[in-house]
């Protein structure tokens, strides 16, 4: 998988609930489509996503073919301490991607 | 696609039980009415996630534009009212689009460290429909909300490669 985009506020206050916006490029092939010669195109979607921060999973999601291509997710988490927030994606083809950002807590 | 119509008795039962639950719990809301006509797979998906529990109407705010010109990518936001404490939080939110070939669109898992039970994403919609969101709480109760959307060009008319 290609690098993702993760956007978080530059600084957050301890205890603040802040937004995390993530976008990754992926066709999210549903498995319902056929190619030009009529052969079915196999399903290949990102089926799971999780975000870890300060020792815990803070958000987790199971995705299905009803999620649009290049899945964009925005969620919230509570600022605890300065550290890394790691996002992980996993697709049907066995592809995995992991990417981190630093959360700076004042 | 085959469709199953809920019997009047089944439906009255669902609403009745929900109303009784509300009266007992003393919280706002009321019974949540499921779409009357749904495909078998949508009925199956919903009954599996409910696992015999009755959804109450409320606490779940689902936002989708009223009109989507392109079903391939429709913005969706869902937020559930909850203090998100260790004792009282939202565990899972199920997003269901009954008119899609696969009704389950997403299962979103929260913890108290999520701070808020909120998700914004973009979904595919095959047709105009009432999109549903069910929230499972840490106390075992299930709350539901919905949003109706008119889709001009369905996401299943996706052109071949």
Interface residues (C-beta under 8 A of the other chain):
Chain A: X17 X30 X32 X33 X34 X35 X36 X41 X53 X56 X57 X58 X59 X60 X61 X62 X63 X64 X65 X66 X67 X68 X69 X71 X72 X73 X74 X75 X76 X77 X78 X80
Chain B: X72 X73 X74 X95 X97 X100 X101 X102 X104 X105 X106 X107 X108 X109 X110 X111 X113 X114 X115 X116 X118 X119 X120 X121 X122 X123 X124 X125 X155 X156 X158 X160 X161
